[in-house]
Amino acid sequence: MSCGIYKNLMKVLVTGGAGFIGSHTVDLLLQKGYEVRVLDLLQERVHPYGKPEYISKEVEFNQGDVSDRDAMLNALNGVEGVFHLAAYQDYMKDFSNFIKANTYSTALIFELIVEKKLNIKKIVLASSQSVYGEGKYTCKVHGIQYPDSRSVEQLEEADWEIHCPQAGCKEYLTSVLIDEAVTNPFTAYGISKEALDRLAVKLGKRYQLPTASMRYSIVQGPRNSFFNAYSGVCRIFTLRLINNKPPAIYEDGKQLRDYVHVLDVARANVLAFEDSRADYESFNVGGIEGINLLDYTKLLTKAAGKNIEPVVSGYFRYGDTRHTVSSSEKLKKLGWKNEHTLENIFKDYLKWVYEQPDLKDRYEEIEAIMKKQKVIRQSKIQALS
Ligand SMILES: NC(=O)c1ccc[n+]([C@@H]2O[C@H](COP(=O)([O-])OP(=O)(O)OC[C@H]3O[C@@H](n4cnc5c(N)ncnc54)[C@H](O)[C@@H]3O)[C@@H](O)[C@H]2O)c1
């Protein structure tokens, strides 16, 4: 049932509230009459120019680290709800940073609430589709499978699809929509989010502190930092196109993903906060449907008003999943739905991009670093076009 008590004006904390999803969640909370405090480090790799102008003057802004006990205690004091959205996100190998920023900070929130008997009524946490690792598939012979990630040897052979993991089976798997039931992360980031998710449910239940973990698919829209290495395909391809260069597609471009508008994500966060049916649950927050990367690129190219063919180079990014498309059926049962199509995402994102001061395409610099670090690798296929 919709939970009336949360609708009474209350003060809430949004960690990571200067970021992409955090700031849109803050704006929606303010619109709904909540008082908002933000705790954000203004991490330099996301905010190289400091505090973003889009942060409302109505926000009480605390600059600080979510893994710092004093900063977190100050931020928690006097609020009745928490949105824990701050995170470290990257493809690099500083594994401990993921655990510190994402998981340790979550445990710290619970520790302080329990120790100081703080009057917090609900915590909504940013989890991620990455908790599913390679995702959910079906084999013609063996039925549903949750395979591990593909080996480097397989990818070097340009053998992109997933093999059935059952001994002796020669079938390729077909992807199916991912529900919330089984997690199987294989990156430090995914593991940090899976642990956050479990801490939330288990500690929440133990201490009667309602929580909801939100497993976002790829979130897109205005304010997605150009500088965040994780901000992904829309930003990278848009900057390539604006600079009249072709987007570079890894593998064969047939990999499926789902994309969700940041405003739909902000609504999901607030809904999960306000609705007690979401208590102690985890929810996928996904796009309308899956789309392969080639079709996605075509739509984006059209939206950008360009006539440029992408390059399918035969490179691959080691650690990428093949097909990951979430089902948001569970969240839809609470009344949420996608209000924005992929076309809306592109329109809103492009409008914002053209308002930014520096539209330089840095893809080649970043690609060179990722190749040196063997994150991006060449398969046996040479450039196809
Ligand atoms: N953007 C996506 O596609 C996506 C997908 C799945 C999950 N998520 C999760 O959603 C949340 C928000 O992501 P986003 O895309 O808005 O990222 P973002 O980088 O735009 O925002 C994150 C914010 O957290 C702050 N931050 C980072 N480390 C901090 C720390 N130690 N202490 C305090 N603040 C810190 C940053 O300064 C930034 O303002 C994250 O938890 C992320 O893991 C995002």
PDBQT file of the ligand as one rigid body, heavy atoms in Angstrom, charges set to zero:
ROOT
HETATM    1  N1  LIG A 401      24.290   5.759 -14.460  1.00  0.00    +0.000 N 
HETATM    2  C1  LIG A 401      23.978   4.490 -14.610  1.00  0.00    +0.000 C 
HETATM    3  O1  LIG A 401      23.765   4.017 -15.728  1.00  0.00    +0.000 OA
HETATM    4  C2  LIG A 401      23.883   3.586 -13.406  1.00  0.00    +0.000 A 
HETATM    5  C3  LIG A 401      23.501   2.257 -13.620  1.00  0.00    +0.000 A 
HETATM    6  C4  LIG A 401      23.387   1.417 -12.523  1.00  0.00    +0.000 A 
HETATM    7  C5  LIG A 401      23.635   1.900 -11.250  1.00  0.00    +0.000 A 
HETATM    8  N2  LIG A 401      24.020   3.201 -11.088  1.00  0.00    +0.000 N 
HETATM    9  C6  LIG A 401      24.248   3.661  -9.711  1.00  0.00    +0.000 C 
HETATM   10  O2  LIG A 401      23.484   4.836  -9.513  1.00  0.00    +0.000 OA
HETATM   11  C7  LIG A 401      24.158   5.708  -8.600  1.00  0.00    +0.000 C 
HETATM   12  C8  LIG A 401      24.288   7.081  -9.190  1.00  0.00    +0.000 C 
HETATM   13  O3  LIG A 401      25.049   6.972 -10.378  1.00  0.00    +0.000 OA
HETATM   14  P1  LIG A 401      25.249   8.207 -11.365  1.00  0.00    +0.000 P 
HETATM   15  O4  LIG A 401      25.196   7.676 -12.739  1.00  0.00    +0.000 OA
HETATM   16  O5  LIG A 401      24.374   9.309 -10.960  1.00  0.00    +0.000 OA
HETATM   17  O6  LIG A 401      26.755   8.570 -11.069  1.00  0.00    +0.000 OA
HETATM   18  P2  LIG A 401      27.476  10.004 -10.946  1.00  0.00    +0.000 P 
HETATM   19  O7  LIG A 401      28.942   9.696 -11.027  1.00  0.00    +0.000 OA
HETATM   20  O8  LIG A 401      26.901  11.000 -11.869  1.00  0.00    +0.000 OA
HETATM   21  O9  LIG A 401      27.100  10.435  -9.464  1.00  0.00    +0.000 OA
HETATM   22  C9  LIG A 401      27.694   9.868  -8.348  1.00  0.00    +0.000 C 
HETATM   23  C10 LIG A 401      27.930  10.983  -7.354  1.00  0.00    +0.000 C 
HETATM   24  O10 LIG A 401      28.526  10.399  -6.190  1.00  0.00    +0.000 OA
HETATM   25  C11 LIG A 401      29.586  11.237  -5.763  1.00  0.00    +0.000 C 
HETATM   26  N3  LIG A 401      30.558  10.395  -5.056  1.00  0.00    +0.000 N 
HETATM   27  C12 LIG A 401      31.379   9.451  -5.573  1.00  0.00    +0.000 A 
HETATM   28  N4  LIG A 401      32.099   8.888  -4.595  1.00  0.00    +0.000 NA
HETATM   29  C13 LIG A 401      31.706   9.477  -3.430  1.00  0.00    +0.000 A 
HETATM   30  C14 LIG A 401      32.073   9.321  -2.084  1.00  0.00    +0.000 A 
HETATM   31  N5  LIG A 401      33.009   8.445  -1.706  1.00  0.00    +0.000 N 
HETATM   32  N6  LIG A 401      31.460  10.088  -1.146  1.00  0.00    +0.000 NA
HETATM   33  C15 LIG A 401      30.498  10.993  -1.503  1.00  0.00    +0.000 A 
HETATM   34  N7  LIG A 401      30.114  11.181  -2.785  1.00  0.00    +0.000 NA
HETATM   35  C16 LIG A 401      30.716  10.432  -3.734  1.00  0.00    +0.000 A 
HETATM   36  C17 LIG A 401      30.159  11.857  -7.015  1.00  0.00    +0.000 C 
HETATM   37  O11 LIG A 401      30.829  13.086  -6.725  1.00  0.00    +0.000 OA
HETATM   38  C18 LIG A 401      28.902  12.056  -7.856  1.00  0.00    +0.000 C 
HETATM   39  O12 LIG A 401      28.341  13.340  -7.663  1.00  0.00    +0.000 OA
HETATM   40  C19 LIG A 401      25.475   5.041  -8.297  1.00  0.00    +0.000 C 
HETATM   41  O13 LIG A 401      25.343   4.343  -7.076  1.00  0.00    +0.000 OA
HETATM   42  C20 LIG A 401      25.663   4.077  -9.427  1.00  0.00    +0.000 C 
HETATM   43  O14 LIG A 401      26.474   2.973  -9.054  1.00  0.00    +0.000 OA
HETATM   44  C21 LIG A 401      24.139   4.048 -12.120  1.00  0.00    +0.000 A 
ENDROOT
TORSDOF 0
